[in-house]
Amino acid sequence: MPMASVRPNVRLQVDENLRSMLVGSLMRKVKSRNWKRQRYFKLQDDCMSIWYKSKKTGNPKSTFSISDIEAVREGHQSEVLQSIADEFTADRCFTLVFRGRRGNLDLVADSPQEADHWIQGIRKLIENVKNMDQKEKLDQWISDWFHKADKDKDGRMNFKEVRVLLKMMNVNMNEDHSLHLFKMADRSHSGTLEGDEFVLFYKALTQRDDIHRLFNEFSKDRKKLTLLEFADFLKYEQLEQVENLETFAMDLIATYEPSETARNLHAMTLDGFLMYLCSPDGSIFNPKHEPLYQDMSQPLCHYFISSSHNTYLMEDQLCGHSSVEGYIRALKKGCRCVELDCWDGPNLEPIVYHGHTLTSKIFFKDVISVINKYAFQVSEFPVILSIENHCSIEQQTVMAHHLQNILEDKLVRNTIDGKVPTGFPSPEELKWKVLVKGKRIGKLQDCLNGQGEDHDTGEVTDEDEAAEMDDENIRNELKKKGKGSKQRLAKELSDCVIYCKSVHFQSFKHSRAHYNFYEISSFTESKARKLIKESANEFVCHNAWQLTRVYPSGFRTDSSNFSPQEMWNAGCQIVALNFQTAGEEMDLNDGLFSRNARCGFVLKPAFMRTTESNFDPENPRDTAGYRPLNLTIQVISGQQLPKVANSKEGSIVDPLVRVEIHGVAMDTMKQETRYIDNNGFNPVWYETLNFIIHVPDLAMVRFVVEDYDLASKNDFVGQYTLPFTTIKEGYRHIHLLSKDGTGIPPSSLFIHTRITEVPGR
């Protein structure tokens, strides 16, 4: 590790914006119109973190890392800053958006120039973090720990500070051993470590015996891997299938080998080998599945679509905060179907909130404006607005006006070619387009090109309305009205619904006989489960020609989620989850949509794309092309596992690894390793787990690290979830994610995987 990692980043400090940030600024931190406090913000010398303190003396300072910041938004782009727009001009305001579910930071600078310094400076720093290679990220991580442990800030650490550091880093090391490493690194015999001495200590601490053993297996002289030796490793262990293996090996050496001498010899040292294994090229996730690699020209109903439920809610379903931020975060995660519960608002302005509850309210027009801005920042493929319409005719007309005036030509208001459609257009044909899902008057073919009736309103049955209700009580009220009751619908709003007309589901037979492809039914999770249990194959065939939306039960008032996997097993495309709630269900959703450029669309397996399919998720053995596979995973070791949140000071985790398979019922299972006592820093398992995967195309694999607790439930440490079909075989690192799905570098697992045919098939 170079000395620069524990010294100020001189290269960055020559930037004018960053020089201003290093001096610091007094700015207003804003939480509401009535809560504005002055805070002093200053970029630290390492250019990797910012500290702030209140104007009052004596208050402790706090810090946050640049790597925790996802984006900077200029001007009044948050609801909080919009509320003070009459007090502070947009050119003085900006918002820091943090990764995960941490709240945003809204700030007001004293001048437009000062605001610009911070906006441009932080963007540069975010870009710098993004462009760091694996070694630089690790160096920065070491530097962060050095500064945390260096209590007196003198740039050196005595043995007492080192002992504290080890506890902070999840290491419970024998005092004699750690003192031995300390003395070995203290070359100046000063009783402290600084600069390169600390680097030496860290290298001794983090020596990877597992990597060393693997390196020696393929290196004849045990000093380096020759080009041919490294190529053999890539071929026989990593099972890399490339046209020219030696060229591929040379490229990896050029990328990851730190020694210029070794690079010139086309050889790889142990350090280079480790850097390669810790890199994206050594990850378990197949890099070929990172970009857009799937066919996007098939009908819309042939794709799983990343979908959000009650997108406006940031918390629970009863008293939670409604915010346009929910839409921004969902769209930035690649979500392609968002939900709007629309009710009459003041001054003829419709509002969005969870009706008949104490959740706060936001204006419909503000939601549409945010969708217009963020819909296609992450993905160019279509966005579906799932609208629950509770508005009067007058306010429905206002809704239609906002949709048309704000979204303009993004809004789909006619079929793609203006003709009567016979099937869904593809995501490719609907690029940059917004579809409205809701009720519609009459049939689509009767209203094309201005045809159909001229009246301003029409009627739809309350059964259709009930199909879109998430609240159990509202549905019960509608039932009391009687089957034949009607609801009025404004023609302007009706005309905005083209390919996603909401209809009430009666049966699969009824749908085939009476419905068109563009008519979509919504199901509560319990109704969908019942249909899967009773007629899973019919459900699969239904979803080959129509879209289906599944949403959480109205009883989930805490915004918890159901498992989306069982719905995907039946081919349901729009499986709507509460994006604001972290956990296993969102891990699966994030994992499924982590491939294909994270565009929010994943092509369903071929056996789910035909109405003649014989696939039954309850009994997959009868499916044409049934081919089960063996998955063997050797869990080798863990690296720098994080401490459990809110754990006692000085406590060390006792980690275990659980591997979960989520898929059809036959595939769903869990296996785990033993726990390692008191070592979250470099635990070693070398344990092998075996699974049979009956439907590989639907299986998800979730790796979970937990802190074992004999007396109570194990604590969550980290996880990583990916589709089975994206697994790379061989020796691979798994870079763990936090509970809310954000990275926690350099925490990882080191594993070996093999996928083989099941004998006798």
N, C-alpha and C positions, 0 to 999 in steps of 0.2 A: 504494500500500500504506500503510495507516495506521500511525502510530508504535506502536500497540498490538502490532503483530506482532513487534516486537523488544523489547518491554517485558513485565513480568509481567502475566498475565491477571487484572486487578483484579476483574472481575465474578465469576470463579470463586472467588477467594480469600476471599470473604465466607462461603462454606460452611463449617460447623463441621468436617465430616469432612476437607475439604481443608486447613483451617488446621492440623489435627493432622498431616496428611501433610507439610505444608511445614516443620514443626518437625523431623520425622523420627522413626524408631523403630528400636530394636535388636530384631531378630527372628531366629529360627533358620531358616536355609535347610536343608531336609531332602532328602537324596538316597536314603537307606535307613535302616533301623532303627539301623545302626551309624555312619551319617554324618550328623551334625547340627552345623552351624557357625553361629556368630553373625555376622550381617551388619547393617550400618547402612543403612537404606533411607530416602531422602528425596525428596519430590516437588520438582522444580525450579521456579523462580519462574514459568516460562512455562506451568506446569500442563499440559505436553505430554510430559514425560519424567521418568523416575525414575532417580536414581543410587544406587549402593550401594558400600560398601567393607567389607572384613573388619575385625574388631576390632583386628587387629594393625596398628600404625601403619606407614606407608611403602608399604603395598600400593596400587597404582593403583586409582582408582575406575572403575567401569564404568557404562554407562547403557543403558536401553532405552526405546523410545518407547511412549506410550500407544496410538498407532495400530497397534502390533504386537500388542496384547493383544486377543484375541477374546472372552474371557469370564472371569468370576471364579466359582469354585465354592466354596461354604461347606462347612466341616466336613471329615469324613474321606471325601471323594469321590474320592480317588486311592488307588492301591494302596500308594504310599509312606506316605501319612498313615494309611491303615488299619493299616499295620504298627506304628505307634506310638500307636494308639488307647488302649492301656492306660497310656500315659505322659503324653499331652496330651489334654485334653478337646476335643470337636468345636468348641465355641464359640471356641476360640483358634486354630483351624486354617483355612487357606484355600489355594486353588490358583489361580495365574494360568495361563491357557491361551493360548498364543501362536498366531498365524496360521501356516499352512503346516505344515511338518514339524519346526519347532523344538520342543524338549522343554519340558514344563511346568515351572513354578517352584512348589514346595511350601514353604509358610511357616507358622511357628508364632509368634504374637504373645505378648507377656508377659501380656496380659489379654484377656478377651472384649471389653471396651470398645475396646481398641486394634485388635483384629482387625476389629471392626465398622466403625471409622473407615476402615480401608483397604478393606474390602469395598465399603461404600457409596460411598466416595470414588472408587474406581477405576471403579465402575459409572457414576457420574455423568460421569466424564471420557470413558469409552467412548461414552456417549450424546452427549456434546458433540462428539466427533470425527465421529460418525455424522451429526449434524445440520449440520455445516459445509457451506456452499455451496462452489462451485468456487473462488471468489475467496479465501475464508478458508483453504481447503486449500493454495492456492498461496502465500498469505501465510505460512502456517506453515512450508511447505517453505523459503521464503526465509529465514525466521527461524532455522530449524535450521542452514542453511549459515552464516549470520552468526555464530552462536555457535560453530560448529566452527572457523571461520577466525579468530575473535577469541581468539588464543592467550593473551594476557595478561589477558583478561576485563575490559577497561577500557571496553567499550561503544563502541569506535571501532576503525577499521582503517586502518593505513598501507598504502602501495602494495605493500610486500613481502608483507603478509598477504593483500592482494587477489590478488596473483599466485598465492599458494598456494591461495586459494579457487578461482580459475579452473581450476587443475589438478584440484582435488577435484571440480569440477563438470563435468569432461570437456571443458573448453575449452582448446584450444591456440591462443591468440590472439597475434598479433603484438604485441610489447612496446610499440612506439610507439603502436599503436591503443588498447591497453588503458590506457596512460598518458594518452592523450588523453581517453578516457571518464572516467577517474579525475579528472583536473583539471577537466573540465566539471562533474562532480557535486560537487566540493569547493568549494562556494559560499563557505564561510567562509575559504578559503585557509589552512586549518590544517595541510594535509598529511595529513589523515586524513578518513575518512568516518564519519558517525554519523547515526542516525535517518533523516530524510527524504533526506539526501544519499546514503545507501546505496540507498534506494528509487530515486532518480533514476539512479544508476549501473546498478542492475539493469534498469530499464526500457530504458535505452539498450542494454544488453547483449542483452536479449531481444526487441528490436523484430522483429515478424513481417512481413517484406516480403511473404510469400506472402498473408497475410491482408489487408494493406494494398492489394495489387494487386487482390484480389477485391472488396474494399470499394469501390474506385474504379470498378470496372466497373459497379456498380449505383447508386452515389451520384452524382447530377448535379453537386452542388456540392463533392463530395469532402470534405465535413465531417460529413455525417450522412446516414443513410438515412431518407427520409420513410416514413410508414406504407405508402404505395402501392409505393414502391421496395422496401421490405423484403418486402411481400406478393408482389411479382413474383419476388424471389429465391427465396422459399419455394415458389412455384408452378413456376417454370421450371427452377430448378437443383436444389432439394431434392425436387421432385416430391411435395410434401405433398398428400394427398387428404383434405381436411376440408370440412365443409359450408360454413362461413363463414371464408374465408381471412383476411379483415381482422380479425375477432375473435381468431382464432388468433395473428396477428401482434401484435396489441395485448397479448395475454396474455404472449407471449414478451418483448416490450419491458418490460412491467411486472415480469417475473421477473428479467431479466438486465441491464437498462440501469442503470448506477450513477449516472448524472446525473439529478437530480430535474428539472432544467430540460428535458432531452430527453424524459423520461418524460411530463411534462405536455404536451409537444408531440406525443406519440405517435411519437417519432422515436428512432433508434438511432445512437449514436456508434460509433466504431471500437472503443473499449473494450467497449461492450456487445455488439457484433458478435462480438468475440473470446470474450467470456464465454459467449455463446450457443453458438458452435461447439465450445467445450470442454466443454459441459454434456452431461447425458444426452440432451437434446433434439437435440444435434448429434452424437450417437454413431452409429456404424455399426449398432448393435444396435437393431432396431425396438422401441420402447417398448410397442407393442401386444402384444408377445409376452412381456413381463415378467410380467404377472399370469397367473392360471389362465385360459387362453382356449380350451383344447381340450375336446372332448366327452369326459367321463369316465364315460359310461354304457354304453360298449361292453364286450364280453367281455374279460377279463383278458389273453387271448392276443393281443389286437389292439394291445398297447402294447410299446414298448421299455421295459425296467425297469432302472434303475441298480443294478448288482450288484457285490458285492465277493467276492474269492477269499481264503480263509484270513484272514478278517477280524481274527483275534486276533493276527496277526504284525505286529510293528513293523519288522522287518528281513528277513533272508534266511530260507530254508526249512529250513536245517540247524541253525544255532546261534542263530537270532534270538530276540529277547525277545517272549514272548506277554503281552498286556496287554488288559484291558477297555477301555483307552484307544483301541485300534483300532476297537472297536465305536462308541464315542462319536464319534470323528472321522468315521467313515463315515456314521453316521446324521445327524450335523450337516451333512454335505455333501449330504444328500438321498438317500443310498443306501437302496434298498428291499428288497434281498435280501442277507443276511449269512450267513456260513458258520461252522458249529461242528463241529470234528472231536472226537468224544466218545470217551473211553476210561475204563476203570475207574480210580478214584482211591482214596485212603486212606479208611478208616472209612466205606465205602459211599457216598462222595461222588464222583460222576463228575467228570472233569477234561477240559479242552479244551486240546489242543496238537497239533503236527504229529507224528503217531506215528512211532516208530522213528527219531527224530532227537534232537538235543540241545537243541531249542527248549524254553524254560521252560514251565511249566504253570500254568493258572488254573482255578478251580472253575467248573463248569457253572452252579451256582446264582448265582454272582456275575455271570456273563455275562447270564443271564436277567434279573437285577435291573437291570442297566445298560440292557438293551434295553427293559425295562418303563418305565424313567424317560425314556429319550431317543428312543424309537421315533417319537413323533409331535410332537416339538418343532419340527421344520422342515416336515414334511409330514403331512397327516392321512390319507393313503392307505396301503393295507396294507403290512405288512412280512412278508417271507417268510424263515423260518429254514431254511436248507439244512443239514440234519443228516447228517453222516457218522457212523453208529452202529457203534462197535467194542466196545460194552459188554456185560457179562454180563446175564442176565435180571434179576438183583437190582438192578443199577445202572440198567438201562433203566426199571425201575419207579420208581426215585428220580427219574430225569429227568422222567418223566411227572408225578410229584408236584410237582416244582418248576415245570414249565410251567403246571400248573393252578392251583397255590396262589399263584404270583407274578404271572402274567399275568391270572388270574381271567377276567372276561368279555371281555377283549381276545382271548383265545385262541379261534380258530374250532374248535369241537368237533362241529359238525353243519352240514348244508347251511343256506343262508340262510333258507329257508322250511320246513326239516324234511322236504322231499319229495325224491324221487329226481330229481336234476338232469339236465338234457339239454344243458347248456352252462355255461360259466364265468359267475359273477357279474361285475359290473363293479367297477372301483376305487371308484366312487361307493357301491356297495352294501357294499363291504368297508372303508369308512372306519373308522379307529381299531381295526382288527383285525390280528391276527398269525396267519399261516398257517404250518404246519409242513410242510416238504418232506422226505420220507423214505420208508422202506419201510412197507408196510401189508399186513396179513393179509386175503386175500380181496378181494372187490369192495366198493366203497363202498355200493352199493345194498343189499347183504346185511346191512349193519351199522347202518343208520340207525335212530334211535329205539330203540336197545337191542335191535334184532333181531340174528339171527346166533348164533353159538356162544358158550357161556359160559366156555370154558376160558381160562386165564390166559396161555397162550403159543400161538404158531403158528410156522410155518416159512415162510421165503422162500428162493428160490434164491440161491446165491452169485453168480450172474450179475447179479442185481439189486444185490447188494452191490458187485460190481466196477464197476457203472455209476457209483457214487458215489465211487470211489477216485481220489485225485489222485496217489498214489505208484505209480510204475511197478513197483517190486519187489513191493508188496503185491498188485497185480493179477496179476503172474506167479505168485505163491504160490497165489492162488485158482484160477488155471487148472490148476495141477498137481493140485488136489484132484479135478478131474473135473467134468464138466458137471452131473451130477445132485446135487452136494453141497448141503446145506441149512444155513441159519443160523436159530437160534431168535430169536423176536421177542416181546417182552412185549405182551400185548393192550392194556395201559394206554397204552403209547407208540404202538402201532399206531392206537389210536382217536383220537390227536391229529392224524393225517394225514387230511385231508379232500380238498382240491382239488389237492394236489400229491404224488401217489403215484409214487415212483421206480420205473421199470421199465427193463429192459435193452432196448436198441434192436437190432432185427435187420435190418429194412428198412422203407421207407416203405409198401410193400405189406402187410407183416405188421402194421404199426401200424394201418393202415386197417381191416384184417380182424379184429384181435383186441383192440385197445386202446380204452379209453374216453378222452374228452376230458381227464379230470382226471389222466391218467397222463403223467408227464414223463420224458424221457430226457436224460441228460447226455453230452456229448461232449468229448474232449480237442480242442484246437485243430487238431491234425493230422487227426483223424477228421472234424471238421466241414469242413475244407478239402477233403478227399477227396470228401465227399458233394457239396460245392458244385461241384467240378470235374466229377464224374460226372453229377449230376442236380440242378442248381441250381433249376430250376423246380419239381420235386417237393418240394424242401426248402422253398421259398416256400409252396407249397400246404399242406404238413404244418404249417408254423408259423402257418397261418391258423386251425387248430382245436386244436392242442396246443401246450403250452409246451416250449421247448427251452433247456437250459442248456449253455453252452460255457465251459470253464475252461482255464487255462494248462497246458502240458505239465509233467509231473513232473520233467523235466530242467531246468526253469527254477529252479534252486536259489538263484539270486541275486535271486529275486522280480521278475525282469523281466516285461514284458508283451508279448502279441501285439497286432496291430492289431485293434481291435473292429469296424472299418469293414466288413471282408469278411464278418463274421458278421451285422451289421445288414443288409447287402445281400441276405442270404438270409432275412431276417425273423426271425432268432433273437432272442428277447426277453431272456433272462437271460445276458448276456455278462459273465462274472465276471472282474474285473481285480484286480491287487494294488494297492489304493488307496495303500499306503505308498510306492510307487515312482513318482517324478515322471518326466515325459517325454512324448513325442509321443502315446503311447497314452492316457494319462490326460488330456492336453489335449483329445483328441477326445471322450472320455467327458464331461469337464466341459463341453465346448462343446455336445454334443448335448442334455444335460440342463440347460443354462443357461436355457432357455425354460420356459414353462408353470409359472411360479411356483417353478421348481427343485424340483418336487414328486417327482421321481424316476420319473415316468411320462410318456412321449411317445407320442402316437398314431401308429401306423405309417401310411404312405401307403395310400390306398384300394386300390391295385392289389396290396397285400400282405395284404389283409384278407378275401379270398375264396378258397375252396378251388378255384375254377374259374379262378384267375389264370393268364394266359399269360406273366407277367413272368419273364424270365430275366436275372439280373444280368450274365451272360457275353455276352448278345446282346440289349440292351434295345430295339433299334430295332423289334422286332416287337410290342412292348407296345401295347395299345390306349391311345390318347391320347398316344402318344410326341410330345413337343414339346421339342426342344433349345433352349437359350438361350445367347446371347452374354453373357459377363461381361467388362466392360472396367474395369480398375482403373488409375488414374493415381496413382502414389506421388509425393506432392509433397514432403513434408518430415518431419523428426523433431524432437522436442522433449525436451530434458533426459534423454537416454538414460543409464541407469545404467552405472557402470564394471563391468567384468567382475570377478566374485568372485576374490579372491586374486591380482589382477593386480599388476604391479610398480608401486611408488610413482611417480607422475608420468606413467604411461602413459595414452594417450588412445585411445579405440576408433576403428576404421576401419569404420563401419557399412555394411552392405548389408541390403536387405529382400528376403526370399523369400516368395512367395505360393504356397501349396500347396493343391491341390484333392484331397480325399479322398472317394472315392465308388466307383461301379462301376468296373471296370477301364478302360473307355473314358474315364472322367473323371479318373482319377488322374494328376496331372502337377504339375510345379513350374516356376516361372519366377522370376528374381531380377534386381534392379537391379545397377548397378555399385556398387562401394564408394566411400565418401567418405573421403578421407585425413585422419586426425587431427581429427575433429570429431564428438563424441558429443553436443554441446550443441544445435546447431541445423543439422544437415545438410539439404541440399536436393537433391532428385533430379529431379523433374518427368519421370519415366519412366512409360511406359504399357505395361501387360501385358494380354494378351488370352487368354481361355479360352472354349471351347465346353463347355457343361454338358449332357450328354445325359439325365441323370436328376436334375433339380433337387431333387426331394423327398428324395433320399438324400445329396446332396453336402454336405460340410463344407469350410469355407474356413479355412485356418490362415495367419496372418501371423507370420513369424519375423524377428527382427532378430538379426544375428550380427556379431561383430567379425572382419573379414577378416584371415587370416593366410596369407601366401604359403608359409611353411615347414611349417606343420602344420594340423591341423583347425581350422576357424573356431570361435571361442568363442561360446556362447549369451549373448545380451543380454536378450531379452524375447520374448514371444509373445502372440497372442490368437487364439482359435478360436471359430467360431460356425457354425451351420447356414446354408447358402446362402439358405434361404427366410426368414431373419430379417434379411437385409441391407437397410439403408436406402440408397437411392440419393442421389446428390448429393455435396456437400462434407461430409466426415465425419471426426471424430477417432476413432482407435482407442487406447483406454487400455490400455497394455501390462501384462502379468502376468509375474511371475517364473517360474522353472523349476517351483516347487511350486504355482503357480496363484494366488498372492496378488498383490494390487495393488502397483504400484511408482510411485505418483503422484509428480510430474506427468508421468512418461514417456509419450509418445504418438507416434503417427504421424498425419499429416494426408494424406488421400487424397480422390480423387473416383471415384465408381462409377457405372456405367450397366449396365443389364440390358435386352437387346433380343432380339427374335425372330431366329432364324437364317433368313436369306433362303431362299426356295424351299420352306419347310415349311408 
